[in-house]
Amino acid sequence: MRLNRRSIILFPFVSAVMGSVDRIVAGSVPDNSEGRLAHEEASPEWESPFSSNSPWKAMPVKPRLGDQPIPPDNNYPYINDNAYGVSVYRTVEGGGDVTVFGRNGAAGPSVSDEVTVRPVKLSNWPIAVTPPSGTDGHCEIYDEASALWHSFYGLSFNSSLGRWECYKYDVFEGDATGWGTPERPDGPRAAGTSAAGGLLRRWELNQPVLNHALALATHLNVPKSGPVYPATLQDYNGYSVYKGMFPIGTLFMLPPSFDAEGLAWNNARIIARTLKVHGARLVDTTQKTFAFVGETGSGWSNTNLGKTTQADRLQDLAKIRDALREVTSADEWLDGNGDPLSWKPFAEMNLLSMRGPWKEYPDNKEQLTATYDCIRRALICEDTAGLIQLRKIIYTQNPGAEPNPWFAWKGNPRWYLEPQPERMYSLTVTGEGTIEGAISIKEQDFSTTHFQSAFIKPGMRTELRWPASTRTVTEMFVRKPAGARASIRMELNAI
């Protein structure tokens, strides 16, 4: 675990491209008119988080599967929808403001995108929030007004101090993918994804097939070190404790021949059908369980029992575990709407972050006039009486010298993903107010300047060819004259 360290019914479409689920279309599933009605009355972003082009919604066409199974040892099949599930809430208008502090006396939770520790304030706090009782305490709160998912890890109410506390806080846009990016790699799951993604939700119970991949957590004998797309991270100590064959981020699916309708338990049949269409993503680790992650109190682990025994249900989940295989390739991919999907690789995303540390320039002193806003992903410069100039330095990674290169961005600031030598990039500046930014690329010993941009204002861009040298240092500069508050964001994107 990390401490150490629309419903859309796609049956005609699915039938056309994936013959393995024809029986779903044929009416071999329960009537779900009540479940669909409940969903149609709810916000799509709340019920089915993230965009149609998210890896959570993707569907491979004619996927090719590997031949290695998930080891059964220490992987007791389970549905985590109680102590180690995820509590999910919506903000409530008039719910009041709540400040979440850090646990064990910390000044605040770790706000990973800021690489800082501070209290977190959230307005319209939901009524009767009850985090899971397990140590992970995953809680996701969706704000309808801003369409943001607020992710709390280790959330707990400290009755002695009368306040909410947690270990870690992240925020995700509800209309984005729900996964990490080079700009913001971290999240509450080991994979760097939001804990709202891939959940077995309460409203989905009795849906014939779900419209997203499932979140999967396993024992340490399943993952191996080195996350793969769309995962940006893994457990911090994964490089030393992972003993398996499958990187964090791996997509598993059931083969077309798997008899989902032959399973005894209805909930297992729903899961199996989903695994034949969307699959499951390996996003975290557990202790001696193979677990699909559910919304706490959703009933996925203890409803629709019929005449099944506990042994029947265990056997069904074990059959699913034993038949899952890694997706190695596919003819093509479709998004959640059934349209062709082209994956956007990390190298094609924005590579810059506005998080600090920023220092006064040229004095290299600590600065107190600007703060990084992890929601706007911008640097906010306060009203000042004089000119302020700030600088941030980004170093290249040390290939082979770091066992955890995926976390290098958290220390002495380094790229999460470095720009590619001799590739063309655009530098774009956005923001509000009178403010401007620039970058400089030098040899790592500062002896040679390879590129120096002019200062550019919000709404402007410039192009550059990244230098051939692989040992460079990049300086980011921000300049704001005396006057009112202003904000700035710089992006570096491949052309």
N, C-alpha and C positions, 0 to 999 in steps of 0.2 A: 504494500500500500504506500501511498505517497508520504505518510507522516515521517517515515525514515526516508529520510530524503527531502394534409388537407384529406380528413381522411379521403383519399381518392381511390375509387374502386377501378382497378386497371384490368379487370378480367378479360375483356375482348382483346386488349393490347397484349396482355400476358399470353393469352392463348395463341396469338399470331406468331410470337417470337420464341416462346418457351413452352414447348409441348409438355414438359414435365408437370405442369400445373393445370392441364386441361380439365382434370376432375374438379378443380375449384369452380370453373365456369359451369360445369355440368350440374351444379346444385348439390354437391355432397357436403355442404357446410351449413351451419345453423343460420336461421333467419336473423338478420341483424338490423331490421328497420328501426328499432328503438335506439341502437347504438349510433346509427348514422344521423338520426334526427338530433340527438344530443350533441353530436359533433358539429352539425350544420349551424347550430345556434351559438357556437363558441367562436372565438377569434382563431383564425387559421394559424397565426404566428404562435399563439399560446398552445394550441393542441398539437401542432406538428411543426416544431421549431426548424428554422433555417431554410435556406433557399432551395429551389428545385435543382440547382446544379451543385448542391453540396454532396460530398462523398457519402453522407448518410442517406441520400435519396437515389443515388446512382444505381443503375441496373446493367450488369454485363450481359451482352448477347453472345450466346454460345461460348460460355467461359471454359477455359481449359484448367483442369485441376491437377494439383500435385498428387503424389502417391504416399506421402508420409502422414500418418494419423497423429492425433493429439494423444499423448500418453495417458492411460487411465490412472496410473499411480499418482496419488495425491491430488487427483482432480475429480473429487466427488461432485457429481452433477447436481446443480442447485439453481434456484432462482432467487437472487438477492432483492427482495422487495420489502424487507423489514429493517432489521438493525443496520445492515450494510447496503440498503437501497439509497434512493435519492428522494428527498422531500421536495415537492414542487408547489410553488405558490404564485399568485398574482398580487401585485400591489393593489391597495384599496384606497380609493379617493377619500381623503379625510382620515386615513389611518394613522397619521402622525409621523413625526420624524424619529428615527432611531439611529443611534450611533453604535457601531460595532467596534469593540476594542480588541486588543490582542489577548491571547490566553497566557496563563502562567506569568502574569506580570509584564508581558511585553507591551511596548508603547502602542502597538496596534497590530493588526494582521499584516502579513507580508503581502504587499500590493505588487505582484510579480512583474507587471509590465512597467512599473516605475522603479523597480529594484530598490524599494524603500519599505519602511515599516511605519504605518500611521493609522489612526482611527478612520473608519469609513462611515459616512453618513448617508442614509437612504430615506427618502420621503415616502409617505403613503405605505408604511410598513403593513404587511398583511396581518389579518386577525388570526390569533391562535397558532402562530408558527410553532411547529413541533419537529425539530431535527431528528434524523435517525439516531437511535440509541448507541450505535456502534462508534468506535473511535474515529472513523472517517468523517462522520457528521456532514455528508454532502447535502447542501441545500441550495436550490435554484429558485430565484425570485424574478418573475418576468414583469417588467414595467410596460404596461400597455401604451402609455403616453410617449415614451421614448423608443419603444420597440427594442429594449435592451434586456439581456439576460444577466442578472447579477449572480455570480457564482461564489458561494461561501464553502470553504473546506474547514471541517472541524468546528462547525457552528454549535454553540452551546449557550444556555442561559445560566449565568453565574448568580444563583439566588442570594449568596452572601453579599455581593456587591450590587445586586439588582440591575444587572446590565447584560447585554449580549456580547459574546466574545467568539473569535474564531482564529484559526491559524493563518488562513490565506484567503485572498479575495482576487477575483478576476471578473472581467466584464466582456460580453460578446454581443455583437449586433444580431438581432433576430432574423434579419433578412440577408445575412452573410452565410458562410459555410458552416460556422460552428467549430472550425478547426484552427489551429495556429498558423501563423505566417512568419516569414523571415523578419518582418517588422515587429510582430508580437508573437513570440513562439510559445509562450507558456499558457497553461490552463489548469484546472483542478484535477484532471485525469493525468496519469503518467504520460499519455500520448500527446498532451498539450491541447486536448479538446475540451469543450464544455461538457459538464456532467449532464446537461439537459439533452444531449444527443444520444440517440440509440436506445432510449429508455422504453421499457414495456409500460405504457401509460394506462391509467385507470380507465379512460374512455375507450381504449383499444380492446379491452377484454371482450371477446366474442366477435371481433372483426374477423372475417374469413382469412385475410392476409394483411399484414401491416405494410405501410407505404415507406418504410425506411429500413436500413440495416440495423442490427442489434448491437448493443455494447456488450463486449465479452471481456471477462477478467479470469485469469487462470493462475495456477500455481507457478512457481519459478522455474519448473522444468519444461515449460512451454516456450517462453520468449527467449530470444537471443539478443545480444547487445547490437545496437545500430538501428534506430528507428527508420521506417520506410514511409514514403508518401501514402497518405496525407498526414501522418504523424510527424510532429516536429521534435518531440522529446521522448524520453523514457524515464523510468525511475532513476533518481540521481545515482544510486549505487548499482544500477543495472549492469554496468560493465563488469562488475565483480560477482554478482549474485545470480544473474540470468544463466540458466543451464540448458536451454532448449534450442529449437531449430527455427523459430518463427519470430521475426522482428515485430516490435510494437508497431501497429498500423496495418498488419497483415489482414487481408480479407479472406474469410473462410466461407465456403458454401457447401450445401449438400448436393450430391450428384443427381441428375435427372432420374436415375433409377430408384432413388430412395422412396420407400412407400410411406409417405406422410399420412395417408388416410388409414393405414394399418395400425397406427399408434392408438393406444387405448384411451389416452387422456386428451380431451378437447384442447386444452391449453397447449399441450405439446404439439398437437397437429397444427395449430396456428403458427407456432414458432417454426416448425419444420417447413411449412409452406413459404413463410417469409425468408427462410434461409435458402430456399431454392430460387428466389427472385432477387433479393437484396443482399443476403448473406449477413455475416457478423464481423465486426472489426475488433481486433485485439487492442484494447485501450488501457488495460491496467492489470495489476497482479493481485492475487489473494493468498490466503494461507490454506492450502490443501483442498481447494474447491475449484470447480469449473463452473463459472456462474454467468448467467445472463442477468443483466442489471435492470431492476424495475423501480417504478415509483413506489415509495413507501405506502403501505396500506392499500395498494391497488388490487390485491387479491390474486395476482398471477400465480402465486405459489400454493394457494389453498382454496380455489373455487373451481366450479365445473367438474367436480370430482366424479359425479355419476356413480357407477358401481366400481370404480377403480380403487385399488388399494394403494397404500403408500409404496409398496413394492412395484406395482404397475407403473406408477408415476416415475419412480426412480429409474426403472428399466427403460421407459420411453426417453428420458433425458440422456441416459447412458447410450442408447442407440444413436441419438443425434450426435452426441460428442464423438463417438467412435467413427461415424461416417463423414464428419466434416473434413474438408480438405482445403488446402491453400489455393486461392485463385492465382494462377501464374500468368495468364493472359486471357484476352477475349477478342472476338471478331470486331466488336465495337461496344461503345457504352452509350446508354440512354439516361437522360435526366429524369427527375420525378414527374415530368409531364409527358414522358415518352418521346422527347425530341433528342436528336443526336447530341452527345455531350463530348466536348473536347476538354481534357484536363488542362488546367493552367498550372504548369510546374512552378516550383518555388522560384526558379531563376527568372521567371517572367513576372514576378510580383515585385512590389516595392521593397527595396532592400534597406532603406534608411528608417531609423526610428528617432524621434525627437526626445526620447528619455535622456536623462543626464548620465553622468555628471557634467554640468555646464559650469565654467569658471569665467571670471572677468578677464578680459583681454585688453592689453597685453600683460597685465599684472599677474595673471594666473592666480588670483585670489578667489576665495569662496564668494559666491554671489548670493544675494538674498532678494533679488528683484524678479526672478522668473521661476515658474514651476511647470512641471510637465503634467498635462491633463490626460489620464489614461483613457477617458471616454472620448474626447475629441481627438486624441492622438496628436496634440499640438502643444507647443511651448507658449505659455501665457506670461507676458511681460506686463508688470504692473505700471500704473501711472508714476512717472519719474520726473524729477526736476531737471535732470541733465541727460546727456547722451549715455546710453549703455551699449557696450560691446561684449559679446559672449563668445566663447569657443568651446567646442567639444572635440575630443580626439578619438578616432576609431582605429584600432590596430588590426593587422591581419592575424589569423590564427597561427598556431605553431604545429604544423602537421606532424603527427606521430609523437609529439611531446605531451599531449594531453589525453588522458583516458576518457575524458568526458567532453569532447569538442562541442557537443550540442548545448553545453551550458557556458561556454566561454564568454558569451555576450553579457553574462551576469557579473563578471569580475572586472578586471581592468578592461574597459570597454573594447570589445572586438565584434567583428561582423558575426551574425549568425550564419549568413551565407555571403561569401565574398563576391564582388563583381568579377566578371570573367575578363581576363586580360585581352586587350585589343578589340573588345566588343563595344558597340555604340550604345550610349545611354542618354536619356533625357533627364534633366534636373528641373523639377517643377516646384514652384512655390505657391502656396495658398495661404489664406489667413484673413485677418481683419485688422484695420487700423494702419497706422504708418509704421512700417517695419520692413526689413529686407534680410535676405540670407545669401550665403555664398559657400562654396566648398573649395578646398585646395587639396591636391594629391601630391605627396612628396615621397622620396625614398625614406625608408624607416629611420635612418639616422638623420633625417631632415637636411641632408647635404644637397639634394637635387629636387627641384620643383618640376613635376611632370605636367601639372595642370593647375591653373588658378582661374576660377570663374569670376565674373563681375558680380557685384551685389545686385540681386534681382528682387523685385517687389512681388507681392501676392498677385496672381493672375498671369505671371510671366514664366517662361521656361527657356532653357538653353540646352544645347547638345554637346556631348563630349565623347571622345574615344578613350576608354580606360587604358592606362599605360600597360606596357608589356611586362613590367616588373611584377613579381609575385610577392615582394616584401616591401609594401608601401604603408604609409600612414595617411589617413584621411582626416582633414580638419573641417569641421562644420562651423560656420560663423553666423551670428545673428547680430543685427545692429538696429537699434531703435532710438530715435531722437527724444528729446524731452517732450513730455506731453502725455496724452491719455493712454490707457491700457490698450494693448494690442496682442494679437496672437499670430503664430506662424507655424507652418508645417511644410517640410521639404520632402519630396519623394524622388527616388532614383529608380527609374524603370528602363529595362532593356528595350531597344528599338528594333 
